[in-house]
Amino acid sequence: MKLLDKLIIKDFLKTYFFVVLMLILIVLVLDFTEKNDAFIRNKVPALEILKYMANYGLYLNNLLTPITVFISVIFITSKMAGRTEIIAILSSGTSFIRMLVPFFTGAALIGAASFLLNGWVLPGATAGVTEFKTRYLEETRFYNETNIHIKVAPDVYAYISRYYPSGNMGYSFTLEQIRDGELVAKLSADRIVWDTSINSWTVKNWNMRVLHDKGEDFTKGENLDTLLSITPDDFDLPSNHHETLKLPELTRQIQVLEDRGADNVNYYKIERYVRYMSPFAAIILTFIGVIVSSKKTRGGSGFQIALGFMLAFVYIILFLLSRTFAEAGTAYPIFAIWLPNLVFAVTGLVLYKTVPR
C-alpha cells in the first residue's frame, strides 16, 4: 500500500490545489469586474490592485477550504470507484480504515497549512484588504468618530461624544465608576487629549464628583493627567480588528482586554477558537467525502460532486450560523464554534455504517 498511498496523496494534493486555484481565479475575476469602475474613478495604482487581489485570494483560500477539500476528495474517490480500484483494494484484504490513511494524511497536511495561514499569514492579508477598501473604495470618508463607549476597567466606563484621530483629541468626555449598579464617581471634561511627551491622557476643564453615604465631594480644575488603560490606537481599530491579528498578537490582545474588563473580548476569544477549530474540518470532511463517493455508480461521478458541493455549503452555512450565535453571547461559545465539526463528525460515523466492506 505504500506506493498506492503516495499516489493517492499526490493526486489528492494536486487536485486540491487545482480546485483552489480555479475557484479563486473565478471569484477574483468577478470581483475585479464589479469594482473596475471604482478602480478607474479613484485612480487606483495597478500595483495596489495586484496587492489587493493577492490578499483577497488568500482570504478566499481560507473561506473556500471546506468546499475545495470536499470536492477534491469526492473527485478522486469517485474516479477510483468508477475504475473499480476501491473494490480491488478492499478485496485484497485491506480494511476501509487502512484505505483512509493516505486521504487523512493529505487532509492533515492541508489542515496544518491552513493553521499556519490562519495564525500568521491571513491576518496580514485581511488587514491589507480592509486598508485597501477603506483607502480606495469607500465613498464616504469619516474623519471623526462619535458617541464612543468603552470599558477601561472592570467597573469603569468612558464616553466621548466626538473623537478626532488626526489630533488624538476627544470632546465631551466622561469617566464613570459604577459599583453594584450604583454610580460611585464621575469625571467630566470638555476635552481629552493624548500627551505624546508622557504617553498619557490629559483632560481639560474638568470636574469630579465622588458620591458617598453623607453626600458627595465636588472638585474641578483646568488640566488633569489621567492614567487610562487605553491609547489612541484603541479608537482607530477596524470592526474586524480581531481578524487582523496574528495568533500570538491575538492571545496578547485577549489578555489586555480581560485585564481591562472589556465587553468585546468575546469576539477575540471566538476568533482564536475558530483558528484552532478550522484545521480539523479538512479531516472530518475528507472522512465524509470518501464515504459518500466510494461506491461505484452507473451515472458517473457527477452526482457525487454535486452532493459534495451541497454538503460543503451546508457546512459553511452551519459554521456561519454557529459563529453568529457565539458572537451574540451564548453561554458556551467554544461549543457553538465546534458544533459544525461535531455534527459532521457524527454524520460521518453514521455514514460509515454504509461503506462497502
C-alpha positions, 0 to 999 in steps of 0.5 A: 500500500505504500506506493498506492498511498503516495499516489493517492496523496499526490493526486489528492494534493494536486487536485486540491490545489487545482480546485483552489486555484480555479475557484479563486481565479473565478471569484477574483475575476468577478470581483475585479469586474464589479469594482473596475469602475471604482478602480478607474474613478479613484485612480487606483495604482495597478500595483495596489490592485495586484496587492489587493487581489493577492490578499483577497485570494488568500482570504478566499483560500481560507473561506473556500477550504471546506468546499475545495477539500470536499470536492477534491476528495469526492473527485478522486474517490469517485474516479477510483470507484468508477475504475473499480480500484476501491473494490480491488483494494478492499478485496485484497484484504485491506480494511476501509480504515487502512484505505483512509490513511493516505486521504487523512494524511493529505487532509492533515497536511492541508489542515496544518497549512491552513493553521499556519495561514490562519495564525500568521499569514491571513491576518496580514492579508485581511488587514491589507484588504480592509486598508485597501477598501477603506483607502480606495473604495469607500465613498464616504470618508469619516474623519471623526468618530462619535458617541464612543463607549468603552470599558477601561476597567472592570467597573469603569466606563468612558464616553466621548461624544466626538473623537478626532484621530488626526489630533488624538483629541476627544470632546465631551468626555466622561469617566464613570465608576459604577459599583453594584449598579450604583454610580460611585464617581464621575469625571467630566471634561470638555476635552481629552487629549493624548500627551505624546511627551508622557504617553498619557491622557490629559483632560481639560476643564474638568470636574469630579464628583465622588458620591458617598453615604453623607453626600458627595465631594465636588472638585474641578480644575483646568488640566488633569493627567489621567492614567487610562488603560487605553491609547489612541490606537484603541479608537482607530481599530477596524470592526474586524480588528480581531481578524487582523491579528496574528495568533500570538498578537491575538492571545496578547490582545485577549489578555489586555482586554480581560485585564481591562474588563472589556465587553468585546473580548468575546469576539477575540476569544471566538476568533482564536477558537475558530483558528484552532477549530478550522484545521480539523474540518479538512479531516472530518470532511475528507472522512465524509467525502470518501464515504459518500463517493466510494461506491461505484455508480452507473451515472458517473461521478457527477452526482457525487460532486454535486452532493459534495458541493451541497454538503460543503455549503451546508457546512459553511452555512452551519459554521456561519450560523454557529459563529453568529450565535457565539458572537451574540453571547451564548453561554458556551461559545467554544461549543457553538464554534465546534458544533459544525465539526461535531455534527459532521463528525457524527454524520460521518460515523453514521455514514460509515455504517454504509461503506462497502466492506 
